[in-house]
Amino acid sequence: MKDRRPMRIALLTTLTMVAFAANSILNRLALADGEIGPAGFAAMRVAAGCAVLLALLALRNRSTPALARPDPGAVLGLSAYMLGFSFAYVSMDAGVGALVLFGGVQITMFVGALIEGERPPLQRWAGMLLAFLGLTILSAPSGSVSVPPVAVALMSIAALGWGVYSLIGRRVADPLQATAGNFLYTLPLVLAALLTWPDAASATGHGLALAALSGGVTSAMGYALWYALLPSLGATRGALAQLSAPAIAVCLGVVLLGEALTWTGLLAGALILGGIVVGLLRWTRA
């Protein structure tokens, strides 16, 4: 009987990348229109995710959720990503932000894998370079765009945090329990950030709803699924797969936000997806 596990992993990975891309769309909708500030968005996102994950854990176990001890690396990594992502997009173009974020995540995960002894095959390196070229084209700003160094630094911190968070996820035995614990232990940190750097504008009901949707659905469930997939994907394949998120975000922007689809975007998307196919397919010699 044919093994369907690789196809199942591919489909679930695609679903996870759609969730990651949706987070960018929801963040853009909330912050760009001034519906909520970055600290408020991060706090509401984590709080909603925490509530959903704890409820799912209680339903699964049919008892009060029992959480493991916090993993400092995972908690700090998730906190750095949540806060850096939100604050950076206040003054950063979405395309440049995608380049810094996903490029930084890929570098972090590849370096982490190499340090731990993983040796990616040649075609995975080729796929990485091809996909990164597509990401660079996709994220290239049009016209003269000034990128504040502080925003670049914040998005770089977010990339490092998410890369570390993903590397730690390869060793997790119970993805749902681990993700619920990470969200719960991250919540005090993002609340402390909200109190330390309060948002200038008040949050609207629409802004809070967007943040709750991002936290409760596309973050909570997406991150739990990501932790479940990482042991099978490994660090380098997981890093490569994440480069599809910006291309998916562009497609979602066209469908949901009415954004224009350009020939440059099509070329970049083809390069990204082509690089992922090259890097993830297993080659055999005749």
Residue frames relative to the residue before (quaternion, step in Angstrom):
aa qw qx qy qz dx dy dz
M 1.0000 0.0000 0.0000 0.0000 0.00 0.00 0.00
K 0.4955 -0.6810 0.4575 0.2855 3.55 -0.93 0.94
D 0.4325 -0.6999 0.5113 0.2483 3.55 -0.97 0.94
R 0.1810 -0.8168 0.5428 0.0729 3.58 -0.59 1.16
R 0.4009 0.7476 -0.4599 0.2625 3.56 1.26 0.03
P 0.6485 0.5076 -0.3502 0.4463 3.69 0.85 -0.76
M 0.6483 0.5069 -0.3249 0.4660 3.59 0.99 -0.79
R 0.6358 0.5252 -0.3261 0.4622 3.58 1.01 -0.81
I 0.6508 0.5066 -0.3145 0.4700 3.60 0.94 -0.86
A 0.6481 0.5232 -0.3196 0.4517 3.59 0.97 -0.86
L 0.6743 0.4918 -0.3005 0.4616 3.60 0.92 -0.89
L 0.6737 0.4834 -0.2992 0.4722 3.59 0.94 -0.85
T 0.6192 0.5292 -0.3420 0.4685 3.60 1.08 -0.67
T 0.6331 0.5243 -0.3243 0.4682 3.57 1.01 -0.80
L 0.6443 0.5162 -0.3136 0.4692 3.58 0.98 -0.87
T 0.6481 0.5163 -0.3156 0.4624 3.58 1.00 -0.80
M 0.6609 0.5052 -0.3082 0.4615 3.58 0.97 -0.83
V 0.5971 0.5408 -0.3540 0.4751 3.59 1.14 -0.62
A 0.6382 0.5147 -0.3203 0.4746 3.59 1.02 -0.80
F 0.6418 0.5142 -0.3267 0.4658 3.60 0.96 -0.83
A 0.6657 0.4991 -0.3032 0.4645 3.58 0.92 -0.89
A 0.6316 0.5409 -0.3305 0.4465 3.58 1.02 -0.79
N 0.5853 0.5725 -0.3722 0.4372 3.59 1.10 -0.60
S 0.6481 0.5119 -0.3190 0.4649 3.58 1.00 -0.81
I 0.6470 0.5187 -0.3170 0.4603 3.57 0.99 -0.84
L 0.6789 0.4899 -0.2912 0.4630 3.60 0.87 -0.93
N 0.6428 0.5143 -0.3211 0.4681 3.57 1.00 -0.80
R 0.6533 0.5194 -0.3046 0.4591 3.55 0.98 -0.89
L 0.6519 0.5195 -0.3175 0.4520 3.58 0.95 -0.86
A 0.7079 0.4781 -0.2680 0.4455 3.57 0.90 -0.94
L 0.7539 0.4113 -0.2273 0.4591 3.58 0.76 -1.01
A 0.6504 0.5386 -0.3317 0.4205 3.59 0.94 -0.84
D 0.7350 0.3996 -0.2247 0.4996 3.59 1.03 -0.74
G 0.4922 -0.6945 0.4142 0.3224 3.59 1.25 0.12
E 0.3296 0.7712 -0.4886 0.2405 3.58 1.18 0.52
I 0.7831 -0.0198 0.0550 0.6191 3.57 1.20 -0.60
G 0.4695 -0.6747 0.4902 0.2899 3.57 -1.17 0.51
P 0.6902 -0.5109 0.3129 0.4058 3.60 -1.20 0.33
A 0.6686 0.4881 -0.3119 0.4664 3.60 0.93 -0.82
G 0.6555 0.5078 -0.3054 0.4683 3.58 1.00 -0.81
F 0.6319 0.5278 -0.3320 0.4604 3.58 1.03 -0.80
A 0.6699 0.4987 -0.3019 0.4597 3.59 0.89 -0.93
A 0.6667 0.5074 -0.3065 0.4518 3.59 0.93 -0.90
M 0.6796 0.4740 -0.2920 0.4778 3.58 0.89 -0.91
R 0.6183 0.5595 -0.3324 0.4407 3.57 1.04 -0.77
V 0.6992 0.4531 -0.2679 0.4837 3.57 0.87 -0.96
A 0.6460 0.5294 -0.3254 0.4433 3.61 0.95 -0.85
A 0.6690 0.4841 -0.3008 0.4771 3.59 0.92 -0.89
G 0.6483 0.5171 -0.3167 0.4603 3.57 0.97 -0.82
C 0.6326 0.5366 -0.3168 0.4599 3.55 1.02 -0.84
A 0.6665 0.5072 -0.3036 0.4542 3.60 0.89 -0.93
V 0.6769 0.4898 -0.2959 0.4630 3.60 0.89 -0.92
L 0.6809 0.4981 -0.2975 0.4469 3.60 0.88 -0.91
L 0.6577 0.4963 -0.3140 0.4717 3.59 0.97 -0.81
A 0.6321 0.5213 -0.3305 0.4685 3.59 1.06 -0.72
L 0.6569 0.5007 -0.3075 0.4725 3.59 0.95 -0.85
L 0.6482 0.5174 -0.3136 0.4623 3.56 1.02 -0.83
A 0.6504 0.5096 -0.3110 0.4697 3.60 1.01 -0.81
L 0.6519 0.5058 -0.3135 0.4700 3.59 0.99 -0.79
R 0.6643 0.5070 -0.3122 0.4519 3.57 0.96 -0.81
N 0.7559 0.3869 -0.2001 0.4888 3.56 0.89 -0.97
R 0.2779 -0.7823 0.4985 0.2495 3.57 1.32 -0.38
S 0.6864 0.3617 -0.2859 0.5624 3.53 1.04 0.87
T 0.6823 -0.4411 0.3616 0.4573 3.56 -1.31 0.03
P 0.5089 -0.6780 0.4254 0.3167 3.61 -0.74 1.02
A 0.1673 -0.7552 0.6275 0.0891 3.55 -1.00 0.93
L 0.1516 -0.8237 0.5444 0.0460 3.55 -0.49 1.21
A 0.4834 -0.6536 0.5017 0.2955 3.53 -1.14 0.71
R 0.6724 -0.4582 0.3705 0.4479 3.54 -1.29 0.11
P 0.5482 -0.6306 0.4207 0.3533 3.61 -1.00 0.69
D 0.3203 -0.6884 0.6157 0.2107 3.52 -1.20 0.70
P 0.4013 -0.7563 0.4513 0.2515 3.63 -0.30 1.19
G 0.6515 0.5286 -0.3234 0.4376 3.59 0.96 -0.82
A 0.6764 0.4883 -0.2912 0.4683 3.58 0.93 -0.91
V 0.6639 0.5070 -0.3063 0.4565 3.60 0.95 -0.87
L 0.6789 0.4687 -0.2884 0.4860 3.58 0.90 -0.90
G 0.6406 0.5273 -0.3286 0.4511 3.59 1.02 -0.77
L 0.6735 0.4816 -0.2954 0.4766 3.58 0.92 -0.90
S 0.6396 0.5238 -0.3236 0.4603 3.60 1.00 -0.79
A 0.6549 0.5115 -0.3100 0.4619 3.58 0.95 -0.90
Y 0.6556 0.5054 -0.3150 0.4642 3.57 0.98 -0.80
M 0.6771 0.5131 -0.3034 0.4316 3.59 0.77 -1.04
L 0.7338 0.4211 -0.2395 0.4762 3.58 0.80 -1.00
G 0.6636 0.5068 -0.3176 0.4492 3.60 0.88 -0.88
F 0.6336 0.5452 -0.3177 0.4476 3.57 1.00 -0.87
S 0.7106 0.4658 -0.2685 0.4539 3.58 0.80 -1.01
F 0.7140 0.4580 -0.2690 0.4561 3.59 0.79 -0.98
A 0.6342 0.5475 -0.3456 0.4226 3.61 1.00 -0.70
Y 0.6992 0.4956 -0.2848 0.4293 3.59 0.93 -0.87
V 0.4665 0.6576 -0.4626 0.3686 3.60 1.22 0.00
S 0.8220 0.1466 -0.0392 0.5489 3.59 0.96 -0.86
M 0.6320 0.5175 -0.3403 0.4658 3.60 1.14 0.47
D 0.5098 -0.6279 0.4997 0.3101 3.53 -1.07 0.81
A 0.5752 -0.6333 0.3917 0.3386 3.58 -0.96 0.87
G 0.6580 0.5260 -0.3179 0.4351 3.59 0.98 -0.81
V 0.6682 0.4792 -0.2961 0.4860 3.56 0.89 -0.92
G 0.6223 0.5471 -0.3369 0.4471 3.57 1.03 -0.75
A 0.6433 0.5203 -0.3187 0.4625 3.58 1.00 -0.82
L 0.6427 0.5266 -0.3215 0.4541 3.57 0.99 -0.83
V 0.6810 0.4769 -0.2900 0.4739 3.58 0.87 -0.94
L 0.6862 0.5057 -0.2926 0.4334 3.59 0.86 -0.98
F 0.7831 0.3558 -0.2062 0.4665 3.57 0.50 -1.15
G 0.5905 0.5358 -0.3723 0.4750 3.57 1.15 -0.47
G 0.6696 0.4992 -0.2911 0.4666 3.56 0.97 -0.86
V 0.6264 0.5294 -0.3327 0.4655 3.58 1.04 -0.78
Q 0.6645 0.5105 -0.3113 0.4482 3.57 0.89 -0.92
I 0.6578 0.5027 -0.3115 0.4665 3.58 0.92 -0.89
T 0.6504 0.5297 -0.3152 0.4439 3.59 0.92 -0.92
M 0.7156 0.4537 -0.2660 0.4597 3.57 0.84 -0.96
F 0.6321 0.5126 -0.3421 0.4697 3.60 1.03 -0.68
V 0.6600 0.4963 -0.3131 0.4690 3.59 0.90 -0.88
G 0.6457 0.5219 -0.3183 0.4575 3.58 0.95 -0.86
A 0.6588 0.5057 -0.3089 0.4635 3.57 0.98 -0.82
L 0.6549 0.5097 -0.3140 0.4612 3.59 0.98 -0.82
I 0.6339 0.5284 -0.3304 0.4580 3.58 1.00 -0.80
E 0.7191 0.4412 -0.2429 0.4788 3.57 1.02 -0.82
G 0.6533 -0.5720 0.2993 0.3955 3.58 1.25 0.14
E 0.4818 0.6478 -0.4620 0.3671 3.61 1.19 0.04
R 0.1360 -0.7943 0.5904 0.0448 3.57 -0.93 0.94
P 0.2392 -0.8012 0.5309 0.1378 3.60 -0.06 1.26
P 0.4930 -0.6512 0.4811 0.3184 3.62 -1.02 0.71
L 0.7075 -0.4913 0.3107 0.4020 3.53 -1.27 0.43
Q 0.6714 0.5069 -0.3279 0.4298 3.61 0.88 -0.84
R 0.6080 0.5449 -0.3680 0.4451 3.61 1.14 -0.48
W 0.6182 0.5130 -0.3378 0.4904 3.57 1.11 -0.68
A 0.6474 0.5144 -0.3189 0.4633 3.58 0.98 -0.86
G 0.6546 0.5086 -0.3108 0.4649 3.57 0.96 -0.83
M 0.6264 0.5419 -0.3323 0.4512 3.56 1.02 -0.81
L 0.6865 0.4816 -0.2907 0.4608 3.58 0.84 -0.95
L 0.6534 0.5110 -0.3155 0.4610 3.59 0.99 -0.81
A 0.6742 0.4816 -0.2901 0.4790 3.58 0.94 -0.89
F 0.6471 0.5140 -0.3258 0.4592 3.59 1.00 -0.77
L 0.5990 0.5420 -0.3543 0.4711 3.59 1.12 -0.65
G 0.6579 0.5006 -0.3058 0.4722 3.57 0.95 -0.84
L 0.6401 0.5196 -0.3231 0.4646 3.58 1.01 -0.80
T 0.6350 0.5299 -0.3286 0.4561 3.59 1.02 -0.79
I 0.6549 0.4965 -0.3052 0.4811 3.59 0.98 -0.86
L 0.6610 0.5194 -0.3051 0.4474 3.57 0.92 -0.93
S 0.7588 0.4083 -0.2001 0.4664 3.57 0.95 -0.90
A 0.4482 0.7032 -0.4594 0.3059 3.61 1.24 -0.16
P 0.3929 -0.7319 0.5002 0.2442 3.62 -0.71 1.00
S 0.3637 -0.7063 0.5616 0.2315 3.55 -1.16 0.64
G 0.7953 0.2061 -0.1853 0.5391 3.54 -0.83 1.00
S 0.6720 -0.4728 0.3753 0.4290 3.52 -1.30 -0.35
V 0.0153 0.8079 -0.5849 0.0704 3.55 -0.48 1.23
S 0.2210 -0.7674 0.5914 0.1121 3.54 -0.81 1.04
V 0.1367 -0.8012 0.5811 0.0423 3.55 -0.67 1.13
P 0.3788 -0.7361 0.5095 0.2347 3.63 -0.50 1.13
P 0.5169 -0.6571 0.4470 0.3180 3.62 -0.86 0.88
V 0.6102 0.5586 -0.3594 0.4318 3.59 1.05 -0.69
A 0.6481 0.5161 -0.3162 0.4622 3.59 1.00 -0.82
V 0.6364 0.5166 -0.3243 0.4722 3.57 1.01 -0.82
A 0.6507 0.5161 -0.3122 0.4613 3.59 0.97 -0.86
L 0.6599 0.5092 -0.3084 0.4584 3.59 0.95 -0.85
M 0.6794 0.4687 -0.2981 0.4794 3.60 0.94 -0.84
S 0.6051 0.5386 -0.3550 0.4667 3.59 1.12 -0.58
I 0.6266 0.5161 -0.3281 0.4831 3.58 1.06 -0.73
A 0.6341 0.5234 -0.3241 0.4680 3.57 1.03 -0.81
A 0.6532 0.5156 -0.3106 0.4594 3.58 0.98 -0.85
L 0.6527 0.5029 -0.3098 0.4745 3.57 0.95 -0.88
G 0.6542 0.5255 -0.3100 0.4469 3.58 0.96 -0.89
W 0.6956 0.4585 -0.2865 0.4730 3.58 0.87 -0.91
G 0.6160 0.5445 -0.3492 0.4496 3.58 1.04 -0.67
V 0.6614 0.4875 -0.2970 0.4864 3.57 0.95 -0.90
Y 0.6335 0.5394 -0.3219 0.4517 3.58 0.96 -0.89
S 0.6782 0.4842 -0.2877 0.4720 3.59 0.96 -0.84
L 0.6293 0.5326 -0.3392 0.4531 3.60 0.98 -0.77
I 0.6558 0.5042 -0.3074 0.4703 3.57 0.99 -0.84
G 0.6184 0.5963 -0.3349 0.3871 3.59 1.06 -0.73
R 0.5667 0.6101 -0.3929 0.3903 3.62 1.15 -0.40
R 0.7231 0.4411 -0.2400 0.4743 3.60 1.16 -0.54
V 0.4905 0.6923 -0.4135 0.3303 3.60 1.28 -0.01
A 0.3341 -0.7598 0.5287 0.1779 3.58 -0.87 0.98
D 0.7784 0.1722 -0.0814 0.5982 3.61 1.06 -0.78
P 0.2861 -0.8150 0.4751 0.1680 3.63 0.02 1.26
L 0.6695 0.5028 -0.3141 0.4475 3.60 0.89 -0.89
Q 0.6744 0.4847 -0.2966 0.4716 3.58 0.88 -0.91
A 0.6602 0.5090 -0.3119 0.4558 3.59 0.94 -0.85
T 0.6728 0.4895 -0.3042 0.4638 3.59 0.91 -0.88
A 0.6293 0.5263 -0.3339 0.4643 3.60 0.98 -0.80
G 0.6678 0.4941 -0.3012 0.4681 3.58 0.91 -0.87
N 0.6464 0.5242 -0.3266 0.4480 3.58 0.93 -0.83
F 0.6575 0.4954 -0.3077 0.4771 3.60 0.97 -0.83
L 0.6591 0.5166 -0.3161 0.4459 3.58 0.91 -0.90
Y 0.7181 0.4371 -0.2557 0.4774 3.60 0.86 -0.91
T 0.6205 0.5309 -0.3414 0.4653 3.60 1.23 -0.40
L 0.5533 0.6621 -0.3838 0.3289 3.59 1.09 -0.70
P 0.6686 0.4823 -0.3396 0.4528 3.70 0.78 -0.79
L 0.6420 0.5353 -0.3341 0.4355 3.60 1.03 -0.68
V 0.6954 0.4398 -0.2929 0.4871 3.61 0.90 -0.82
L 0.6042 0.5306 -0.3618 0.4718 3.61 1.11 -0.53
A 0.6262 0.5227 -0.3305 0.4749 3.58 1.05 -0.75
A 0.6364 0.5155 -0.3255 0.4726 3.60 1.04 -0.74
L 0.6318 0.5319 -0.3271 0.4593 3.59 1.04 -0.78
L 0.6817 0.4699 -0.2851 0.4829 3.60 1.01 -0.78
T 0.6761 0.4966 -0.2892 0.4611 3.58 1.06 -0.74
W 0.7888 0.1106 -0.0435 0.6030 3.58 0.99 -0.88
P 0.0809 -0.8365 0.5405 0.0407 3.60 0.41 1.18
D 0.5505 -0.6212 0.4526 0.3258 3.54 -1.16 0.68
A 0.5274 -0.6463 0.4583 0.3068 3.54 -1.10 0.76
A 0.7647 0.3133 -0.1676 0.5375 3.57 0.99 -0.85
S 0.5050 -0.6414 0.4880 0.3090 3.55 -1.18 0.61
A 0.4841 -0.6656 0.4871 0.2921 3.55 -1.09 0.71
T 0.3138 -0.7277 0.5800 0.1885 3.56 -1.06 0.79
G 0.6644 -0.4930 0.3708 0.4219 3.55 -1.26 0.24
H 0.6377 0.5263 -0.3239 0.4598 3.55 1.06 -0.77
G 0.6502 0.5205 -0.3115 0.4575 3.58 0.99 -0.81
L 0.6537 0.5026 -0.3052 0.4764 3.55 0.98 -0.85
A 0.6388 0.5280 -0.3247 0.4559 3.58 1.03 -0.78
L 0.6481 0.5096 -0.3179 0.4682 3.59 0.98 -0.82
A 0.6586 0.5024 -0.3042 0.4704 3.58 0.98 -0.85
A 0.6543 0.5082 -0.3103 0.4661 3.59 1.01 -0.82
L 0.6350 0.5180 -0.3234 0.4732 3.59 1.04 -0.76
S 0.6434 0.5178 -0.3090 0.4717 3.55 1.01 -0.84
G 0.7196 0.4534 -0.2545 0.4603 3.57 0.92 -0.90
G 0.7536 0.4406 -0.2278 0.4314 3.55 0.79 -1.03
V 0.7742 0.3221 -0.1702 0.5176 3.59 1.06 -0.67
T 0.8146 0.3074 -0.1740 0.4601 3.59 0.27 -1.24
S 0.6851 0.4268 -0.2997 0.5086 3.61 1.16 -0.39
A 0.7159 0.4671 -0.2808 0.4364 3.60 0.55 -1.14
M 0.7444 0.3869 -0.2309 0.4929 3.57 0.67 -1.04
G 0.6432 0.5323 -0.3243 0.4446 3.56 1.02 -0.78
Y 0.6893 0.4766 -0.2876 0.4637 3.59 0.94 -0.83
A 0.6184 0.5263 -0.3443 0.4713 3.59 1.06 -0.69
L 0.6541 0.4966 -0.3029 0.4835 3.58 1.01 -0.82
W 0.6228 0.5454 -0.3295 0.4540 3.58 1.05 -0.77
Y 0.6544 0.4939 -0.3085 0.4824 3.59 0.96 -0.84
A 0.6419 0.5204 -0.3271 0.4584 3.60 1.06 -0.67
L 0.7038 0.4742 -0.2585 0.4615 3.59 1.09 -0.71
L 0.5837 0.6516 -0.3684 0.3147 3.59 1.01 -0.76
P 0.6290 0.5279 -0.3757 0.4296 3.66 0.87 -0.67
S 0.6877 0.4565 -0.2789 0.4909 3.60 1.09 -0.64
L 0.6878 0.4873 -0.2873 0.4550 3.58 0.99 -0.76
G 0.2870 -0.7350 0.5587 0.2552 3.57 0.83 -0.96
A 0.6937 -0.5165 0.3155 0.3904 3.56 -1.26 0.30
T 0.7392 0.4360 -0.2680 0.4379 3.60 0.68 -1.02
R 0.6598 0.4750 -0.3210 0.4857 3.59 1.00 -0.71
G 0.6208 0.5319 -0.3409 0.4642 3.58 1.08 -0.66
A 0.6427 0.5157 -0.3188 0.4684 3.58 1.00 -0.82
L 0.6700 0.5049 -0.2992 0.4546 3.56 0.92 -0.90
A 0.6437 0.5384 -0.3252 0.4359 3.57 0.96 -0.86
Q 0.6514 0.5510 -0.3227 0.4099 3.59 1.01 -0.77
L 0.5619 0.6019 -0.3987 0.4037 3.60 1.18 -0.34
S 0.5647 0.5894 -0.3957 0.4209 3.60 1.23 -0.17
A 0.5313 0.6725 -0.4012 0.3234 3.60 1.16 -0.51
P 0.6660 0.4834 -0.3424 0.4534 3.68 0.83 -0.76
A 0.6425 0.5158 -0.3332 0.4584 3.60 0.99 -0.76
I 0.6429 0.5031 -0.3167 0.4829 3.57 1.03 -0.79
A 0.6236 0.5451 -0.3374 0.4473 3.59 1.04 -0.77
V 0.6259 0.5274 -0.3364 0.4658 3.59 1.05 -0.76
C 0.6548 0.5078 -0.3079 0.4675 3.59 0.96 -0.87
L 0.6532 0.4983 -0.3116 0.4774 3.58 0.99 -0.82
G 0.6250 0.5417 -0.3345 0.4517 3.58 1.07 -0.72
V 0.6412 0.5154 -0.3190 0.4706 3.57 1.06 -0.77
V 0.7209 0.4543 -0.2491 0.4603 3.57 0.88 -0.97
L 0.7918 0.3546 -0.1663 0.4687 3.59 0.80 -1.04
L 0.7901 0.3194 -0.1556 0.4996 3.59 1.01 -0.77
G 0.4619 -0.7051 0.4343 0.3176 3.58 1.26 -0.05
E 0.3340 0.7496 -0.5088 0.2601 3.60 1.15 0.51
A 0.5515 -0.6383 0.4331 0.3175 3.56 -1.16 0.67
L 0.2742 -0.7317 0.6019 0.1648 3.56 -1.12 0.76
T 0.1390 -0.8249 0.5470 0.0322 3.57 -0.53 1.20
W 0.6377 -0.5089 0.4069 0.4109 3.55 -1.32 0.26
T 0.6038 0.5500 -0.3556 0.4544 3.57 1.11 -0.65
G 0.6534 0.5150 -0.3073 0.4621 3.55 0.99 -0.83
L 0.6438 0.5151 -0.3198 0.4669 3.58 1.03 -0.79
L 0.6454 0.5133 -0.3145 0.4702 3.59 0.99 -0.86
A 0.6642 0.5021 -0.3060 0.4616 3.58 0.90 -0.93
G 0.6566 0.5163 -0.3116 0.4529 3.56 0.95 -0.87
A 0.6414 0.5222 -0.3190 0.4628 3.57 1.03 -0.80
L 0.6551 0.5063 -0.3091 0.4680 3.58 1.00 -0.82
I 0.6537 0.5143 -0.3154 0.4568 3.59 0.95 -0.88
L 0.7076 0.4471 -0.2709 0.4754 3.56 0.77 -1.02
G 0.6268 0.5315 -0.3354 0.4607 3.59 1.06 -0.73
G 0.6523 0.5139 -0.3087 0.4637 3.57 1.00 -0.83
I 0.6417 0.5166 -0.3206 0.4676 3.57 1.03 -0.78
V 0.6425 0.5128 -0.3229 0.4690 3.59 0.98 -0.84
V 0.6575 0.5065 -0.3098 0.4638 3.58 0.92 -0.92
G 0.7233 0.4712 -0.2521 0.4374 3.57 0.88 -0.93
L 0.7596 0.4111 -0.2101 0.4582 3.58 1.04 -0.73
L 0.6027 0.5566 -0.3779 0.4291 3.59 1.12 -0.46
R 0.3897 -0.7063 0.5428 0.2337 3.53 -1.05 0.75
W 0.2324 -0.7816 0.5667 0.1182 3.56 -0.64 1.13
T 0.1088 -0.7779 0.6152 0.0680 3.56 -1.08 0.71
R 0.4115 -0.6985 0.5306 0.2474 3.55 -1.17 0.63
A 0.4832 -0.6548 0.4963 0.3023 3.53 -1.00 0.85
